[in-house]
């Protein structure tokens, strides 16, 4: 195991709790679930296993903060100050967050350091800049007389946010920053595979000065905590990133109280290479389009269409690049391709390879598991 900051070791040394109403609280049931290191298969720590009761506590805390706490009196400028302070804290803890992200998700530490955490910092600063620039309009009126027609933009209210495991910290930033900039309060449910950086982020919101209840984090499984958040009648909006099947179910469940819904779902994005392409550019772009983040990207170039006359040349180029990729544990700074996020995901990928061979595809470069662990 490569060097882990002492602060990260301390963070992992005790079971993780929910962040509700400005306090760390155990699951109402007392239940926890294991959080694994995909590089080794070992348990990093235990996290509170949230259910309907925990979600209700978090939603009520967010509702109280939205309607009766200090948050409704904050000006856009003050909200921007808090978001910028949170960005500063993320930057101060960049190394710790990068290590924790790589431990929890399996992505190479070079990516966590150079991409994930810095992008989260930039995201909070970007939306801090929007806080005092969101305004309504005055509208020309078609009726004769002394009329004034105008629109006012107001916060939606309590926003339930459910994020995936492929970019845990960055996805949390994408969800939290715009909602907070607009004056909403939030209940965030991170993926059960990767809850840890969201919990560290919750502590940083406290340090930045966000009032209690403005940001709440409930950990747990999608079918328990996530489903309860979607179904809760006092949640005004659901923002979800994940699978199409779950997105469809969220649409159905949100009809009960006409929740606003925003969905970012998966796809099968194609890359197309024609014979007149610059292959020195096209091949590397196609390669990293599918292999970046172990292929765990919702816009990954997971289909590649190549004009027949150059097909062999393109495949050979991709194979040669793959052979040069260093596969290894996430904290090795030389690793370019780390473990996938979970044993379940590994089995799914292996099943796709076997299915492809059964259906007549040729495997251009054989691989396989490097170790029995992780």
ROVOTI-286085 format. One record per residue (C-alpha): x, y, z; residue number from 0. Coordinates in Angstrom, 2 decimals, decimal comma, always signed. Each point is the difference from the previous one (the first is absolute). Last residue first. Layout:
N
X|Y|Z|NUM
...
***
This chain:
374
-9,49|-6,76|-5,63|373
+1,50|-3,30|+1,05|372
+0,44|-3,03|-2,26|371
+2,63|+1,87|-1,95|370
+0,61|+1,28|-3,53|369
-3,45|-0,91|-1,29|368
-0,18|-0,65|-3,71|367
+1,47|+1,39|-3,18|366
-0,18|-1,16|-3,60|365
+0,60|+2,56|-2,74|364
-1,88|-0,09|-3,31|363
-2,87|-2,20|+1,20|362
-1,86|-1,01|-3,14|361
-3,78|+0,34|-0,01|360
-2,14|-2,99|-0,95|359
-3,03|+0,23|+2,29|358
+1,58|-2,27|+2,61|357
+3,11|+2,20|+0,02|356
-2,08|+3,10|+0,63|355
-1,95|-1,74|+2,74|354
+3,23|-0,96|+1,73|353
+1,27|+3,59|-0,12|352
-3,35|+1,34|+1,22|351
-0,01|-2,50|+2,90|350
+3,47|+1,16|+1,05|349
-1,24|+3,59|+0,10|348
-2,99|-0,96|+2,17|347
+2,20|-2,05|+2,32|346
+2,31|+2,98|+0,50|345
-2,98|+2,26|+0,76|344
-1,21|-2,33|+2,73|343
+3,50|-0,30|+1,43|342
+0,06|+3,76|+0,36|341
+1,41|+3,30|-1,29|340
+2,21|-1,13|-2,85|339
+3,66|-0,32|+0,92|338
+2,54|+2,53|-1,24|337
+1,25|+0,86|-3,47|336
+2,78|+2,58|-0,25|335
+1,94|-1,09|+3,07|334
+3,41|+1,70|+0,36|333
-1,06|+1,99|+3,10|332
-0,92|-3,27|+1,76|331
-2,98|+0,93|+2,18|330
-2,61|-1,66|-2,24|329
+1,55|-3,42|-0,21|328
+1,31|-1,13|-3,39|327
-0,31|-0,11|-3,76|326
+2,70|+1,84|-1,91|325
-1,26|+0,72|-3,52|324
+2,60|-0,91|-2,63|323
-1,82|-3,11|-1,24|322
-3,18|+2,04|-0,38|321
+1,74|+2,47|-2,31|320
+1,23|-2,83|-2,23|319
-3,50|-1,52|-0,09|318
-1,57|+3,32|-0,99|317
+2,47|+0,46|-2,85|316
-0,58|-3,55|-1,22|315
-3,76|+0,58|+0,02|314
+0,41|+3,21|-1,98|313
+2,28|-1,56|-2,62|312
-2,26|-3,02|-0,39|311
-3,06|+2,20|-0,53|310
+1,63|+2,39|-2,51|309
-1,71|-1,21|-3,19|308
-3,15|-0,98|+1,89|307
-0,94|+3,48|+1,22|306
-0,06|-0,12|+3,80|305
-2,98|+0,16|+2,37|304
+0,94|-0,05|+3,69|303
-2,61|-0,49|+2,72|302
+0,73|+0,62|+3,69|301
+1,24|+3,54|-0,48|300
-0,57|+0,78|+3,68|299
-2,69|+2,62|+0,61|298
-1,27|-1,51|+3,27|297
+3,58|-0,67|+1,10|296
+1,28|-3,19|+1,62|295
+2,32|-1,07|-2,82|294
+2,78|-0,67|+2,50|293
+0,00|+3,74|+0,79|292
+1,19|+0,65|-3,56|291
-0,07|-3,22|-2,02|290
-2,82|+0,75|-2,45|289
+0,70|+3,51|-1,25|288
+3,64|-0,51|+0,91|287
+0,33|-2,47|-2,86|286
-2,20|+1,86|-2,47|285
+2,03|+3,16|+0,58|284
+3,26|-1,90|-0,30|283
-1,15|-1,57|-3,32|282
-1,40|+3,20|-1,53|281
+3,06|+2,17|+0,52|280
+2,69|-2,08|-1,66|279
-2,81|-1,34|-2,21|278
-0,53|+3,36|-1,72|277
-3,31|-0,96|-1,62|276
-0,37|-0,67|-3,72|275
-1,07|-3,62|+0,52|274
-2,88|+0,95|+2,25|273
-0,07|-0,40|+3,79|272
-3,33|+0,16|+1,88|271
-0,27|+0,05|+3,81|270
-3,32|-1,12|+1,42|269
-1,52|+0,73|+3,43|268
-1,95|-2,77|+1,67|267
-1,96|+1,93|+2,62|266
-0,52|+0,55|+3,71|265
-2,31|+2,45|+1,71|264
+0,11|+3,59|+1,23|263
-3,45|+0,69|+1,41|262
-1,65|+3,18|+1,26|261
-3,33|-0,24|+1,80|260
-2,44|+2,54|+1,44|259
-2,28|-1,76|+2,39|258
-3,65|-0,25|-1,00|257
-1,11|-1,25|+3,44|256
-0,75|-3,58|-1,02|255
+1,62|+0,22|-3,44|254
+3,48|-0,33|+1,48|253
-0,28|-3,79|+0,31|252
-0,53|-0,50|-3,73|251
+2,85|+2,28|-1,05|250
+2,24|-1,62|+2,60|249
-0,81|-3,43|-1,48|248
+1,06|+1,17|-3,45|247
+3,25|+1,38|+1,39|246
+0,68|-3,34|+1,71|245
-0,26|-1,80|-3,35|244
+2,09|+2,66|-1,78|243
+2,88|-0,44|+2,42|242
+1,61|+2,74|+2,03|241
-0,05|+3,71|+0,74|240
-3,00|+1,30|+1,91|239
-1,33|+3,41|+1,04|238
-3,31|-0,28|+1,87|237
-2,04|+3,11|+0,76|236
-2,49|+1,23|+2,59|235
+0,60|-2,61|+2,70|234
-2,77|+0,17|+2,62|233
-1,97|-2,93|-1,44|232
+2,91|-2,46|+0,36|231
-0,14|-2,57|-2,81|230
+3,33|+0,89|-1,60|229
+1,79|+0,20|+3,35|228
-1,47|-3,33|+1,13|227
+1,14|-1,66|-3,23|226
+3,54|+1,25|+0,50|225
+0,19|-1,06|+3,66|224
-1,31|-3,54|-0,49|223
+0,21|-1,19|-3,63|222
+3,00|+2,24|-0,59|221
+2,01|-1,31|+2,92|220
+1,33|+2,16|+2,80|219
+1,52|+3,33|+0,91|218
-1,93|+3,13|+0,94|217
+1,71|+3,36|-0,49|216
-1,62|+3,30|+1,06|215
+0,92|+3,50|-1,18|214
-2,13|+2,99|+1,07|213
-1,01|-1,73|+3,22|212
+2,41|+1,87|+2,26|211
+1,26|+3,30|-1,48|210
+2,88|-0,11|-2,50|209
+3,11|+1,39|+1,68|208
+2,93|-1,30|-2,08|207
+0,91|-2,40|+2,81|206
-3,48|-1,49|-0,06|205
+0,12|-0,32|-3,78|204
+3,42|-1,64|+0,43|203
-1,53|-2,72|+2,19|202
-2,50|-0,76|-2,75|201
+2,86|-0,21|-2,52|200
+1,64|-2,72|+2,10|199
-3,33|-1,86|-0,11|198
-0,26|+0,41|-3,78|197
+3,60|-1,21|-0,27|196
-0,95|-3,25|+1,76|195
-3,24|-1,20|-1,59|194
+1,42|-2,10|-2,86|193
-1,66|-3,40|-0,51|192
-3,24|+1,07|+1,72|191
-0,37|+2,83|-2,53|190
-0,42|+3,39|+1,64|189
-3,40|+1,18|+1,30|188
-0,04|+3,81|+0,36|187
-2,80|+1,83|+1,83|186
+0,19|+3,65|-1,03|185
-1,22|+3,49|+0,83|184
-0,73|+2,52|-2,73|183
+1,30|+3,56|-0,25|182
+0,93|+0,17|-3,69|181
+3,74|-0,39|+0,66|180
-0,82|-2,98|+2,21|179
-1,73|-1,91|-2,79|178
+2,69|+0,92|-2,52|177
+2,85|-1,17|+2,29|176
-1,50|-3,18|+1,44|175
-0,66|-2,12|-3,08|174
+3,15|+0,63|-2,03|173
+2,08|-0,05|+3,20|172
-1,40|-3,38|+1,02|171
+0,70|-1,29|-3,50|170
+3,60|+1,21|+0,29|169
+0,46|-1,72|+3,33|168
-1,41|-3,37|-1,11|167
+1,17|-0,18|-3,62|166
-0,92|-3,60|-0,99|165
-2,14|-0,84|+3,04|164
-3,30|+1,60|-0,87|163
-1,94|+2,95|+1,53|162
-3,44|+0,45|+1,52|161
-1,13|+3,51|+0,91|160
-3,19|+0,95|+1,84|159
-0,69|+3,72|-0,20|158
-1,99|+1,79|+2,68|157
-1,32|+3,35|-1,24|156
-0,32|+1,11|-3,63|155
+1,86|+3,25|+0,61|154
-1,66|+3,08|-1,52|153
+0,29|+1,72|-3,37|152
-2,40|+2,92|-0,36|151
-1,76|+0,92|-3,24|150
-1,41|+3,38|-0,93|149
-3,06|+1,71|-1,45|148
-0,71|+3,60|+0,94|147
-3,28|+1,56|-1,10|146
-1,16|+3,59|-0,45|145
-2,49|-0,38|-2,79|144
-0,40|-1,66|-3,37|143
+0,51|-3,76|+0,11|142
+2,84|-1,64|-1,97|141
+2,57|+0,32|+2,79|140
+3,75|+0,15|-0,60|139
+1,84|-2,22|+2,49|138
+2,34|+0,76|+2,88|137
+2,31|-2,92|+0,58|136
+1,17|-2,17|+2,88|135
+3,47|-0,31|+1,45|134
+2,87|-2,44|+0,46|133
+3,23|+2,01|+0,08|132
+0,68|+0,19|+3,74|131
+0,59|-3,74|+0,54|130
+1,56|-0,61|-3,42|129
+3,60|+0,70|+1,01|128
-0,27|-2,44|+2,88|127
-1,07|-2,47|-2,66|126
+3,37|+0,22|-1,73|125
+1,94|-0,10|+3,27|124
-1,75|-3,19|+1,07|123
+0,70|-1,58|-3,40|122
+3,65|+1,04|-0,03|121
+0,61|-1,79|+3,30|120
-1,77|-3,12|-1,24|119
+2,15|+0,08|-3,15|118
+3,14|+0,24|+2,14|117
-1,15|-3,07|+2,00|116
-0,83|-2,20|-2,98|115
+2,65|+0,94|-2,56|114
+3,65|+0,26|+1,03|113
-0,02|-1,59|+3,46|112
-2,76|-2,56|-0,57|111
+1,44|-0,82|-3,42|110
+3,56|-0,57|+1,26|109
-1,47|-2,04|+2,87|108
-1,32|-2,55|-2,47|107
-3,71|-0,74|+0,46|106
-0,88|-2,75|+2,46|105
-3,16|+1,62|+1,37|104
+0,56|+0,02|+3,77|103
+3,78|+0,04|+0,19|102
+0,27|+2,32|-2,99|101
-2,50|+2,45|+1,45|100
+1,65|-0,10|+3,42|99
+3,41|+0,70|-1,52|98
-1,35|+2,91|-2,05|97
-1,91|+1,39|+2,99|96
+3,11|-0,07|+2,19|95
+2,16|+1,58|-2,71|94
-2,51|+2,76|-0,80|93
-0,71|+0,98|+3,61|92
+0,96|+3,67|-0,40|91
-1,67|+0,07|-3,42|90
-3,22|-1,39|+1,44|89
+0,20|+2,61|+2,74|88
+0,38|+2,83|-2,54|87
-2,97|-1,33|-1,99|86
-2,09|-0,03|+3,20|85
+1,00|+3,62|+0,65|84
-1,06|+0,87|-3,56|83
-3,36|-1,66|+0,57|82
-0,43|+1,84|+3,30|81
+0,84|+3,39|-1,53|80
-2,42|-0,65|-2,87|79
-2,81|-0,67|+2,48|78
+0,83|+3,31|+1,69|77
-0,14|+1,86|-3,31|76
-3,33|-1,61|-0,85|75
-1,34|+1,33|+3,32|74
-0,58|-2,33|+2,93|73
-3,34|+0,54|+1,72|72
-1,51|-3,30|-1,16|71
+3,07|-1,88|+1,39|70
-0,27|+1,16|+3,62|69
-2,58|-2,62|+0,88|68
-3,80|+0,05|-0,36|67
-1,01|-0,97|-3,55|66
+3,01|-1,55|-1,69|65
+1,74|-1,14|+3,19|64
-3,23|-1,58|+1,26|63
-0,53|-1,79|-3,31|62
+3,61|-1,27|-0,08|61
-0,29|-1,36|+3,55|60
-3,35|-1,58|-0,87|59
+1,55|-1,59|-3,09|58
+2,91|-1,38|+2,04|57
-2,25|-1,50|+2,68|56
-2,25|-1,50|-2,69|55
+3,01|-1,52|-1,75|54
+1,13|-1,58|+3,25|53
-3,42|-1,53|+0,62|52
-0,36|-1,26|-3,58|51
+3,33|-1,81|+0,10|50
+3,67|+0,79|+0,47|49
+2,71|-2,57|+0,52|48
+2,68|+1,93|+1,87|47
+3,45|-0,65|-1,45|46
+2,66|-2,58|+0,90|45
+3,69|+0,38|-0,82|44
+2,62|-0,83|-2,61|43
-1,02|-3,65|-0,40|42
+2,56|-1,92|-2,04|41
-0,52|-1,04|-3,63|40
+3,52|+1,16|-0,76|39
-0,18|+2,61|-2,76|38
-3,79|+0,26|+0,30|37
+0,27|+1,34|+3,57|36
-3,37|-0,88|+1,52|35
-2,64|+1,85|+2,04|34
-1,87|-2,35|+2,30|33
-3,60|+0,65|+1,11|32
-1,40|+1,32|+3,27|31
-3,15|-0,58|+2,05|30
-0,90|+1,91|+3,17|29
-3,59|+0,14|-1,20|28
-0,18|+3,77|+0,40|27
+3,29|+0,24|-1,90|26
+2,59|+1,74|+2,13|25
+0,23|+3,79|+0,12|24
+2,67|+2,56|-0,84|23
-1,50|+3,45|+0,52|22
-0,77|+3,11|-2,06|21
-3,64|-0,91|-0,60|20
+0,91|-3,44|-1,33|19
+3,43|-1,34|-0,97|18
-0,35|-3,79|+0,10|17
+2,68|-2,02|+1,80|16
+3,28|-1,64|-1,02|15
+1,40|-2,84|+2,06|14
+3,41|+0,78|+1,58|13
+3,59|-0,37|-1,21|12
-0,65|+1,27|-3,52|11
+0,23|+3,68|+0,93|10
+3,08|-0,65|+2,11|9
+1,72|-1,72|-2,93|8
-0,97|+2,95|-2,21|7
+1,48|+2,46|+2,51|6
+3,18|-2,09|+0,18|5
+0,52|+0,44|-3,73|4
+0,19|-3,30|-1,92|3
+3,34|-1,01|-1,51|2
-0,12|-2,92|-2,40|1
-1,41|-3,35|+1,01|0
***
